[in-house]
Amino acid sequence: MLTSLGLQKVPEEPCLFTNRHCLVFFFVDDIVILYHRDHESHVRQLKQDIMATYHMRDLGELKCKLSEFLVNLSPKHIDAAEHAICYLNRTKSYAIKYSLPPDDFTSDIFICASNAAYADNEDRKSTEGYLFKLFGGPVDWHSGKQKTITTSTTEAKLLAISEAGKQIKWWN
């Protein structure tokens, strides 16, 4: 179908198509179209053609860090985009496994862990994080800079566990 709309399949990736105006990739029921704003009219027509064939909705623009630099690309930005695409290609078969050993009712079904690195930023703020696992696989996580400057490792770790405790309330 996409080839009949003037898109060429990229040989190395079955879900990636391109033409002179855009890059189109899809996964299951999602389609993403990347393009420079100079080609917006061509992409608008492509979207209309796809929507005329398939029942679908346009969920709006996808924004990401790399797209901020489409107007003024540098070799550094192209390298970052190629690195991201290579990473996604290498890890496309990875999956998160959720399971417990058979007949093992003693294993922890839900696990919460938190930690902090004391004063590891230039402004002396600590980094904190938490991880929630369900049936052995991650279901919620966060890592970020603490809002206040702590005076000890113990204080930084207490702030981290306090933040994780606030988040675990959502799971109850």
Secondary structure as GFF3:
##gff-version 3
##sequence-region A 1 172
A	DSSP	three_ten_helix	3	5	.	.	.	ID=ss1
A	DSSP	beta_strand	8	9	.	.	.	ID=ss2
A	DSSP	beta_strand	16	18	.	.	.	ID=ss3
A	DSSP	beta_strand	22	27	.	.	.	ID=ss4
A	DSSP	beta_strand	30	35	.	.	.	ID=ss5
A	DSSP	three_ten_helix	37	39	.	.	.	ID=ss6
A	DSSP	alpha_helix	40	53	.	.	.	ID=ss7
A	DSSP	three_ten_helix	66	69	.	.	.	ID=ss8
A	DSSP	alpha_helix	75	90	.	.	.	ID=ss9
A	DSSP	beta_strand	110	117	.	.	.	ID=ss10
A	DSSP	beta_strand	127	134	.	.	.	ID=ss11
A	DSSP	beta_strand	137	145	.	.	.	ID=ss12
A	DSSP	alpha_helix	153	168	.	.	.	ID=ss13
A	DSSP	three_ten_helix	169	171	.	.	.	ID=ss14
###
